[in-house]
Each structure stands twice: as structure tokens, then as C-alpha cells.
Amino acid sequence: MVKHHVASALGAVLLSMCGAAATLQRLEMDEMIQKSTAIVRGRVAGSAARLHGSSIYTHYRVQVLESWKGAEVTEVDVVVPGGIASGMRQVFPGAPRLETGSEYVLFLWTGASGLTNIIGLSQGVFDVHRDIAGGVFAARSASTETMLDAEGRPVRDEAVRIRFDDLRGRIQALTARGAQR
């Protein structure tokens, strides 16, 4: 019994150390809009981590306040790699952590597995907040992970801050153009 707990603890430590660094492809805003199967403004209602094979994913239940691309839904289950489940912990660099009760704009894609993921990990998560004057903004911090451009050259990520209405308009314009093709 003790050996089992030691092996489990060692496995959890090794899994958490495996993701010490990550390399992400930097995605431009228009690229994220085009590649997303859904873009929503929503509030996180809860979360739970679960095993999927040998990987742990944290499932976030998001109440959809607005759908800007994709089907009109009232709730979506968004998965992010990493979390704690069955006594194990997995950490994936670049994976965002969403807070229950917080509001976000999420750039999503649903793969063949049926799981809905965030495009570009932390790149596809924008916090929604108000400034002192009452203006609403969507923002994300620059990623600290290694970033490469489409040609594989190292680039620095930059923080993004955009007026909420400008972001919505940009998404609607690009989505409409894509539908006309």
C-alpha cells in the first residue's frame, strides 16, 4: 500500500515537471477568429478536472452571455489541459486557468474528439473588464512561453487590450466575410 502511494506521488511529480517549458505558435487576432468554431462571451460557472486516457483536463462550465461565432448556446463545456484528478496533477505551460465567476471572451474550437478547447491556449482567453470611465475592454497578458511565428522563428508575444465593441465588430466583420466565400 505504501509503495502504491509513493509511486502515485512520484508519478504526479514527474507529470508536473514534464511541462517545464512549452513552445506555442503565436496567433494573430484575425487568425484566431477564422480558425475558431465558436467565439463566446461568457462567465465561468464552475470547474472539475477529469482523466481522459492518461491526460487530465479541467472542464469549465461557461454560461454563454453572447455568441459571436458558432451556434447559439446558453452553456458550453470548455476543456483545458492540466489539473488534479485521481490523486495526480498535470501541468501544461501556456494553459490558462479560468476563475469561477469571472467573465471572458473565449476563442474556441471543437475537435474530432468532441471536446471544446481554447484556441492557442492562453492566447484565446480575454478577460472582460471596465475602466474608470465605464468603458468595457477585453484584454490578455503577453504569454511568457516561447512563441514562434508561422515560419518557426522565435517572436515575443504582446499583451492585447481592445475595446469590447471593437472586438465584437472585428469578429462579426471577419465572420461575415468568411460566410460570403
C-alpha positions in Angstrom: 0.0 0.0 0.0 2.8 2.4 0.9 4.6 1.6 -2.4 1.4 2.4 -4.3 1.2 5.9 -2.7 4.9 6.6 -3.2 4.6 5.5 -6.9 1.5 7.7 -7.3 3.2 10.7 -5.7 6.3 10.2 -7.8 4.2 9.9 -10.9 2.4 13.2 -10.1 5.7 15.0 -9.5 7.1 13.7 -12.8 4.0 14.7 -14.7 4.0 18.2 -13.3 7.7 18.5 -14.2 7.2 17.3 -17.8 5.7 20.6 -18.9 8.5 22.9 -17.6 8.5 24.7 -21.0 6.3 24.9 -24.0 6.6 26.3 -27.4 3.5 27.9 -28.9 2.7 29.3 -32.3 1.8 32.9 -31.9 -1.6 33.5 -33.4 -2.8 36.9 -34.7 -6.3 38.0 -33.8 -7.7 37.5 -37.3 -6.2 34.0 -37.4 -7.9 33.1 -34.1 -11.2 34.5 -35.4 -11.0 32.5 -38.6 -9.9 29.2 -37.0 -12.4 29.3 -34.1 -15.5 27.2 -34.5 -17.1 29.3 -31.8 -16.4 32.7 -30.1 -18.4 33.5 -26.9 -18.5 36.0 -24.2 -19.3 34.0 -21.0 -19.0 33.7 -17.3 -17.4 30.6 -15.6 -20.0 28.8 -13.5 -17.8 26.0 -12.2 -15.0 23.6 -13.0 -13.9 20.0 -12.4 -10.8 18.0 -13.5 -11.2 14.6 -15.1 -8.9 11.9 -16.6 -9.2 11.4 -20.4 -7.0 8.4 -21.0 -3.6 9.3 -19.4 -4.2 13.1 -19.6 -6.0 15.3 -17.2 -8.3 18.1 -18.4 -10.1 20.7 -16.4 -13.6 21.1 -17.6 -15.0 24.7 -17.2 -18.8 25.1 -17.3 -19.3 28.5 -19.0 -22.6 30.3 -19.1 -22.7 32.0 -22.5 -23.8 35.6 -22.4 -23.3 36.3 -26.1 -22.4 34.0 -29.1 -20.3 35.9 -31.7 -19.5 32.9 -33.9 -20.9 29.4 -34.0 -24.2 28.0 -32.7 -26.3 30.0 -30.2 -25.9 28.1 -26.9 -26.6 29.0 -23.3 -23.8 27.0 -21.9 -20.6 25.4 -23.1 -18.1 22.8 -21.6 -14.6 24.1 -22.3 -11.6 21.8 -21.6 -8.1 23.0 -20.7 -5.2 20.5 -20.4 -4.0 20.0 -16.8 -5.5 19.8 -13.4 -5.7 17.5 -10.4 -7.7 14.2 -10.8 -7.5 10.7 -9.3 -4.7 11.9 -7.0 -2.5 13.0 -9.9 -1.6 16.5 -11.0 -0.6 17.5 -14.6 0.6 21.0 -15.5 0.7 22.3 -19.1 2.6 25.5 -19.7 0.6 28.0 -21.6 -2.7 26.5 -20.4 -5.0 29.2 -19.0 -6.7 28.9 -15.6 -10.2 30.4 -15.6 -11.7 31.7 -12.4 -15.3 30.8 -11.3 -17.5 34.0 -11.6 -15.1 35.8 -14.0 -16.2 36.9 -17.4 -14.2 36.2 -20.6 -14.2 36.3 -24.3 -13.2 32.8 -25.4 -12.0 31.7 -28.9 -13.0 28.0 -29.1 -12.7 25.1 -31.4 -14.3 21.7 -31.1 -12.1 18.8 -32.4 -12.9 15.3 -33.7 -12.9 14.1 -30.0 -16.0 16.3 -29.4 -14.1 18.3 -26.7 -14.2 22.1 -26.9 -10.8 23.7 -26.4 -9.4 27.2 -26.3 -7.5 28.2 -29.5 -3.8 28.9 -28.7 -4.2 28.1 -25.0 -3.9 31.4 -23.1 -3.9 33.3 -26.4 -7.6 32.6 -26.8 -8.7 33.9 -23.4 -9.6 37.6 -22.9 -10.6 39.0 -19.5 -13.6 41.3 -19.7 -13.3 44.4 -17.5 -14.4 48.0 -17.2 -12.1 51.0 -16.9 -12.7 54.0 -14.6 -14.7 55.8 -17.3 -17.1 52.8 -17.6 -15.7 51.6 -20.9 -15.7 47.8 -21.4 -12.4 46.2 -22.6 -11.2 42.7 -23.5 -7.6 42.1 -22.6 -5.0 39.4 -22.2 -1.4 39.4 -20.9 1.5 38.5 -23.0 2.4 34.8 -22.8 5.6 34.0 -21.0 6.0 30.8 -23.0 8.3 30.6 -26.0 6.5 31.7 -29.1 7.2 31.0 -32.8 5.7 32.7 -35.9 4.2 30.7 -38.7 7.7 30.2 -40.2 9.1 28.8 -36.9 11.1 32.0 -36.0 11.1 33.0 -32.3 8.9 36.0 -31.6 7.8 37.8 -28.5 4.1 37.8 -27.6 2.5 41.1 -26.7 -0.3 41.9 -24.4 -3.6 42.7 -26.1 -6.2 45.3 -24.9 -9.1 46.1 -27.2 -12.4 47.9 -26.7 -15.2 45.4 -26.3 -17.3 46.9 -29.1 -14.3 47.0 -31.5 -13.5 43.3 -30.8 -17.2 42.3 -31.4 -17.2 44.3 -34.6 -14.0 42.8 -35.9 -15.3 39.3 -35.2 -18.6 40.0 -36.9 -16.9 41.5 -39.9 -14.4 38.6 -40.4 -17.1 36.0 -39.8 -19.4 37.7 -42.4 -16.6 37.8 -44.9 -15.8 34.1 -44.3 -19.5 33.2 -44.8 -19.6 35.0 -48.2 -16.8 32.9 -49.6 
